[in-house]
Amino acid sequence: MRAIFVLGLVATASASVPATADPWRDGFVSRIEALALMQTLNASLLASRSATATLEKWCADHKMSAEPKIVARRVAAIEKPPSEETRQRLDVGAGEPVKYRRVQLACGEHVLSEADNWYVPGRLSDDINRALETTETPFGKAIAPLQPFRRTIEMKMRWSPLPDGWEVSATAASPDKTKGALSIPHDLFEHTAVVYARDQRPVSEVHETYTREILGFPAPAAPRD
């Protein structure tokens, strides 16, 4: 029997489109499987020191790319100044520079996460700053020499595969039926976290949106009698 971890997801009624590759078939069992996978990754990220390392392991475990390596695809021509709350969490004054980096964290063809990152360049080495400005190195890998760790300050579930009240609904609990492709929205859940160096000085605040591509592999095979 598959373990099912239900952490009280709140469904949001938003427009959705089918997954782009190997679409899952709709049905009660497949929705339970999608929920369990989402919660497994969510829990791993919350417990991890590095989102990049967690995503690389996810990509490797689910054979999503021949080379399970996360790259940070830069999204240019976007600027978002840090809010006052972000500056407070980073413990920087109004005149201290805070840089912004928008990336898509991809493994092969799968964009697993889209991230806004505000970081304090004055707390990083020249080599790290150069890597962040000129390469596709993920932030977590670039600052690895600082032995970073993260503290999540907010987590939001953007979609639940199961509707409200599913646990008491005779219809939802009925035997599984094939209903075409499972419609999965682009945004599944979000994390906002502050990243610290080993000396416990904050170096970055990141807002991450995890996408339906975390489920971009074939659904688990149905059990046979």
C-alpha positions as CSV (number, residue, x, y, z in Angstrom):
1,M,0.0,0.0,0.0
2,R,1.3,3.4,-0.9
3,A,2.0,5.8,2.0
4,I,-0.2,8.9,1.8
5,F,0.8,12.1,3.4
6,V,-2.0,14.6,3.6
7,L,-1.0,17.9,5.3
8,G,-4.2,19.8,4.9
9,L,-3.9,21.3,1.4
10,V,-6.1,24.2,0.5
11,A,-7.4,23.9,-3.0
12,T,-7.4,27.1,-5.2
13,A,-9.9,27.4,-8.1
14,S,-7.7,28.6,-10.9
15,A,-7.5,27.9,-14.6
16,S,-5.4,24.9,-15.4
17,V,-4.0,23.0,-18.4
18,P,-2.9,19.5,-18.9
19,A,0.7,18.6,-18.1
20,T,2.9,18.9,-21.2
21,A,4.6,15.5,-21.3
22,D,3.3,12.0,-20.4
23,P,0.0,13.4,-19.0
24,W,-1.3,11.5,-16.0
25,R,-4.8,10.0,-16.3
26,D,-7.4,11.5,-14.2
27,G,-9.0,9.5,-11.4
28,F,-9.0,9.2,-7.6
29,V,-6.0,6.9,-7.3
30,S,-3.8,9.1,-9.6
31,R,-4.8,12.2,-7.7
32,I,-3.8,10.5,-4.4
33,E,-0.5,9.6,-6.0
34,A,0.1,13.2,-7.2
35,L,-0.7,14.5,-3.8
36,A,1.7,12.1,-2.1
37,L,4.5,13.1,-4.5
38,M,3.9,16.8,-4.0
39,Q,4.0,16.4,-0.2
40,T,7.1,14.2,-0.4
41,L,9.0,16.9,-2.3
42,N,7.6,19.7,-0.2
43,A,8.7,18.0,3.0
44,S,12.2,17.3,1.6
45,L,12.6,20.9,0.6
46,L,11.5,22.2,4.0
47,A,14.0,19.9,5.7
48,S,16.9,20.6,3.3
49,R,19.8,23.0,3.5
50,S,19.7,23.4,-0.3
51,A,16.8,23.4,-2.7
52,T,19.1,22.8,-5.6
53,A,20.5,19.6,-4.1
54,T,16.9,18.4,-3.3
55,L,15.7,19.1,-6.9
56,E,18.7,17.3,-8.4
57,K,18.0,14.2,-6.3
58,W,14.3,14.4,-7.3
59,C,15.3,14.6,-11.0
60,A,17.7,11.7,-10.7
61,D,15.3,9.5,-8.6
62,H,12.5,9.9,-11.2
63,K,14.9,9.7,-14.3
64,M,13.7,13.0,-15.7
65,S,16.9,13.7,-17.6
66,A,19.9,11.8,-18.8
67,E,22.0,14.2,-16.8
68,P,20.2,15.1,-13.5
69,K,21.8,18.5,-13.1
70,I,20.0,21.6,-12.1
71,V,20.9,24.8,-14.1
72,A,19.6,28.3,-13.4
73,R,18.3,29.8,-16.6
74,R,18.5,33.6,-16.2
75,V,15.3,35.6,-17.0
76,A,16.6,38.9,-18.1
77,A,15.0,42.4,-18.3
78,I,13.2,41.9,-15.0
79,E,13.9,44.0,-11.9
80,K,12.2,43.8,-8.6
81,P,13.6,46.0,-5.8
82,P,13.6,44.4,-2.4
83,S,10.7,45.3,-0.1
84,E,11.3,46.9,3.3
85,E,10.5,43.5,4.9
86,T,13.1,41.8,2.7
87,R,15.7,44.4,3.7
88,Q,14.8,43.8,7.4
89,R,15.1,40.1,7.1
90,L,18.5,40.5,5.3
91,D,19.6,43.0,8.0
92,V,20.7,45.6,5.4
93,G,20.3,49.4,5.6
94,A,18.6,51.5,3.0
95,G,21.8,52.4,1.3
96,E,23.4,48.9,1.1
97,P,23.1,47.3,-2.4
98,V,20.8,44.3,-2.8
99,K,20.9,42.6,-6.2
100,Y,18.0,40.7,-7.9
101,R,18.2,37.5,-9.9
102,R,15.3,35.8,-11.6
103,V,15.9,32.2,-12.7
104,Q,14.2,29.1,-13.9
105,L,15.7,26.0,-12.2
106,A,15.6,23.3,-14.9
107,C,16.7,19.7,-15.1
108,G,16.9,18.8,-18.7
109,E,13.7,20.1,-20.4
110,H,11.8,20.3,-17.1
111,V,11.5,23.7,-15.4
112,L,11.0,22.5,-11.8
113,S,11.0,25.9,-10.1
114,E,10.9,29.6,-10.9
115,A,12.7,31.7,-8.3
116,D,13.1,35.4,-7.4
117,N,16.3,35.9,-5.5
118,W,17.4,39.0,-3.6
119,Y,21.0,38.8,-2.4
120,V,23.6,40.9,-0.7
121,P,26.7,41.1,-3.0
122,G,28.8,42.7,-0.2
123,R,28.6,39.5,1.8
124,L,29.8,37.3,-1.1
125,S,33.2,36.9,-2.7
126,D,34.1,38.3,-6.1
127,D,34.1,34.7,-7.5
128,I,30.6,34.0,-6.2
129,N,29.3,37.4,-7.5
130,R,30.9,36.8,-10.9
131,A,29.2,33.3,-11.1
132,L,25.8,34.7,-10.2
133,E,26.1,37.5,-12.8
134,T,27.6,35.6,-15.7
135,T,26.7,31.9,-15.5
136,E,23.8,29.5,-15.1
137,T,25.1,28.3,-11.7
138,P,22.2,27.9,-9.2
139,F,22.5,30.2,-6.2
140,G,22.9,27.2,-3.8
141,K,25.8,25.8,-5.7
142,A,27.5,29.2,-6.2
143,I,27.5,29.9,-2.4
144,A,28.4,26.4,-1.3
145,P,31.8,27.5,0.1
146,L,29.8,29.5,2.7
147,Q,28.2,26.3,4.0
148,P,24.7,27.9,3.7
149,F,21.5,26.9,5.3
150,R,18.0,28.1,4.8
151,R,15.0,29.0,7.0
152,T,11.6,28.9,5.4
153,I,9.4,31.8,6.5
154,E,6.3,31.0,4.4
155,M,4.9,28.1,2.5
156,K,1.8,28.2,0.4
157,M,0.0,25.3,-1.4
158,R,-1.4,26.6,-4.7
159,W,-3.2,23.5,-5.8
160,S,-4.5,20.3,-4.3
161,P,-5.3,17.2,-6.5
162,L,-8.2,16.4,-4.2
163,P,-11.2,18.7,-3.7
164,D,-12.3,20.0,-0.3
165,G,-14.3,17.4,1.5
166,W,-12.9,14.4,-0.5
167,E,-12.5,12.3,2.7
168,V,-16.3,12.3,3.3
169,S,-17.5,12.3,-0.3
170,A,-19.0,9.1,-1.5
171,T,-18.3,10.2,-5.1
172,A,-14.7,11.0,-4.6
173,A,-14.1,7.7,-2.7
174,S,-15.7,5.6,-5.4
175,P,-13.6,3.1,-7.5
176,D,-11.2,4.8,-9.8
177,K,-12.4,5.7,-13.3
178,T,-10.5,6.9,-16.3
179,K,-11.5,10.5,-17.1
180,G,-8.8,11.6,-19.6
181,A,-5.7,13.5,-18.7
182,L,-5.3,15.0,-15.2
183,S,-5.5,18.7,-15.5
184,I,-2.6,20.2,-13.5
185,P,-2.0,24.0,-13.1
186,H,1.4,25.5,-13.6
187,D,2.0,26.6,-10.0
188,L,1.8,23.8,-7.3
189,F,3.3,25.3,-4.2
190,E,5.5,28.2,-3.1
191,H,8.3,28.7,-0.6
192,T,9.8,31.9,0.8
193,A,13.1,31.4,2.6
194,V,16.1,33.3,4.0
195,V,19.5,31.8,3.2
196,Y,22.3,32.2,5.8
197,A,26.0,31.7,5.6
198,R,27.7,29.5,8.2
199,D,28.3,32.6,10.4
200,Q,24.5,33.0,10.5
201,R,24.5,36.2,8.5
202,P,21.7,36.4,6.0
203,V,22.9,36.5,2.4
204,S,19.7,36.1,0.4
205,E,15.9,35.9,0.4
206,V,14.4,33.7,-2.2
207,H,10.8,33.2,-3.4
208,E,10.3,29.9,-5.2
209,T,7.3,28.6,-7.2
210,Y,7.4,24.9,-7.8
211,T,5.7,23.9,-11.1
212,R,3.8,21.0,-12.5
213,E,7.0,19.8,-14.1
214,I,7.9,18.2,-10.8
215,L,5.4,15.6,-11.9
216,G,6.9,15.5,-15.4
217,F,7.4,11.7,-15.5
218,P,5.0,8.8,-16.1
219,A,2.5,8.1,-13.3
220,P,3.2,5.1,-11.1
221,A,2.0,1.9,-12.7
222,A,-1.3,0.5,-11.5
223,P,-0.8,-2.5,-9.2
224,R,-1.7,-6.0,-10.6
225,D,-3.7,-8.6,-8.7
